[in-house]
Amino acid sequence: MGALGLSVALEALRPWLIGLAVILLATSGIQMYRSGRNCRRRSRLSLVLFALSAAIVLGVMLFPQTLAELMAALR
């Protein structure tokens, strides 16, 4: 099963996977916010990785066709 077959198989699960990604990002955002109240500081790397992952999930949710066209053009 190649990448095309996998994408066809996962198409039915796409809304669930996006919902799971949003829930996990919200959970990690809450944990990062709560950890600011104790003595340990958040590292810049964790903030950058969180922002990057949130931007990727948002991009996939808002612009799926544009992302597919970009990936096809790279091939």
N, C-alpha and C positions, 0 to 999 in steps of 0.2 A: 504494500500500500504506500503510494507516494504522497507527496504534500497535497496534491489535488484531491486524492481520495480521502485523505484525512480531513481536509477542509469541508468536503461534502458530508462526511460522517459527523463532523462537529457542528454543522450549520444548525441542526435542530436544537443543539444545546447552547447556542450563542447567547440568547437572553439570560439563561441561567448563569453562564460563565461571566457575563458582564455584571450581573447583579452580585455575584460572589466577589468579583474584583472590587466593586464599589463598597461592599460591606467590609472587606479586609482593609481597604484604604481608610475607611472611616474609623475602624478599630485602631489601626496604627496611628492615625492622627490624634485620636483621643488619648492613646497611651503616651504619645510624644508631648501632648499638652499637659497631661497630668504629671509627667516626670519633671516638668519645669518647676513644680512647686517644691521639690526636695532639693537637697544640696548639690547633687550632680548636675552639671551642665550638659545640654545636648551638644553633640559634636556637629560640626558643619557638614561632615560627610553624611551623617544620617539625615539631616535636613535636605541636602542636595539630592540624595537618593530618593527620599520621599517625594520631593517636588517633581523629579524626573519621572517616577513611576505614575504619579497622579496625572502628569501631562500626557503620558503615553496612553493611559486608560481613557482619558477625556478625548484625545485625538481619535482613538479607535471608535469611541461611542459617537462622536459628532460628525466625523468625516470618513466613514468606512470606504466609500467609493473612491475618494481621492487617494486614500492610503493604498488601495488595491491598484490604482493606476500608477502610482509611484513605484510600487514593488514590481509591477509588470514592466515598467520602463527600465528598471535596473537590470532586468534579465536579459 
